[in-house]
């Protein structure tokens, strides 16, 4: 799973999660309900990125925490979904679709490791284009 219950509480607050998961009193966050929503979100993400990256991702990038949290939050709503939640869900889905198409990369290599970057620049010259040796008597 790409996010945890704690990630959802940190992003959206315990009171919102309690209202969405505790159908009786709305006082206590129900971990089973949250886990099911997170699992559904992770499966949705895997469905889109599975053609690009080997699953399961051993080291998922941090961006997937937010994407997974937004999808899981949307999954927790039953009927009336606030506009902000729906916009975040649509943005998250657009992102995973773009990753699936190859328009966006997660920064992972083929073996699911964060790609290493080189911190130096190397320039090479193939030599002079115009010289006495290359001019054949014109210079």
Secondary structure, 3 states (H helix, E strand, C coil): CCCCHHHHHHHHCHHHHHHHHCCCCCCCCCHHHHHHHHHHHHHHHHHHHCCCCCCCCCCCCCHHHHHHHHHHHHHHCCCCCCHHHHHHHHHHHHHHHHHHHCCCCCCECCCCCECCCCCCCCCCCCCCCCCHHHHCCCC
